[in-house]
Amino acid sequence: MSEEDDERLGRPDGHRYDAPESRETRIGKEWVYGALGVLVLVLMVLIATGTVQIFPGG
């Protein structure tokens, strides 16, 4: 690459251009975010029903 290309790809904050993610990586992240969302919902339901107590005691 020439110096002109390097300057074009550089951003004002000093970081270089990040290539787009592959389809497999994006799908993998979607599954992880989905599983995390389900876990949070289950935890919220358990807290709301009193099965899991945030502040135990009187």
C-alpha positions as CSV (number, residue, x, y, z in Angstrom):
1,M,0.0,0.0,0.0
2,S,1.1,3.5,-0.6
3,E,1.3,6.2,2.0
4,E,-1.8,7.9,0.5
5,D,-3.8,4.7,1.0
6,D,-2.6,4.5,4.6
7,E,-3.8,8.0,5.3
8,R,-7.2,7.3,3.7
9,L,-7.8,4.3,5.8
10,G,-6.7,6.0,9.0
11,R,-9.4,7.6,11.2
12,P,-9.1,10.8,13.1
13,D,-9.0,8.9,16.4
14,G,-5.9,7.1,15.3
15,H,-7.5,3.7,14.7
16,R,-7.4,2.0,11.3
17,Y,-10.3,0.8,9.3
18,D,-11.8,-2.5,10.6
19,A,-12.9,-4.9,7.9
20,P,-16.6,-6.1,8.1
21,E,-17.2,-9.3,10.1
22,S,-17.7,-12.6,8.3
23,R,-21.2,-14.0,8.1
24,E,-20.2,-16.9,10.5
25,T,-18.9,-14.5,13.1
26,R,-22.1,-12.3,12.9
27,I,-24.4,-15.4,13.2
28,G,-22.3,-16.6,16.2
29,K,-22.7,-13.3,17.9
30,E,-26.4,-13.3,17.3
31,W,-26.7,-16.7,19.1
32,V,-24.6,-15.5,22.0
33,Y,-26.7,-12.3,22.4
34,G,-29.9,-14.3,22.1
35,A,-28.8,-16.7,24.8
36,L,-27.7,-13.8,27.0
37,G,-31.1,-12.2,26.5
38,V,-33.0,-15.4,27.5
39,L,-30.8,-15.8,30.6
40,V,-31.6,-12.2,31.7
41,L,-35.3,-12.8,31.1
42,V,-35.3,-16.0,33.2
43,L,-33.4,-14.2,36.0
44,M,-35.9,-11.3,35.9
45,V,-38.8,-13.8,36.2
46,L,-37.2,-15.6,39.1
47,I,-36.6,-12.3,40.9
48,A,-40.2,-11.1,40.2
49,T,-41.7,-14.4,41.5
50,G,-39.5,-14.3,44.7
51,T,-37.6,-17.5,43.9
52,V,-34.4,-15.6,43.8
53,Q,-34.1,-12.9,46.5
54,I,-31.9,-9.8,45.9
55,F,-32.0,-8.6,49.5
56,P,-32.6,-11.6,51.7
57,G,-33.9,-11.2,55.2
58,G,-36.6,-9.3,57.0
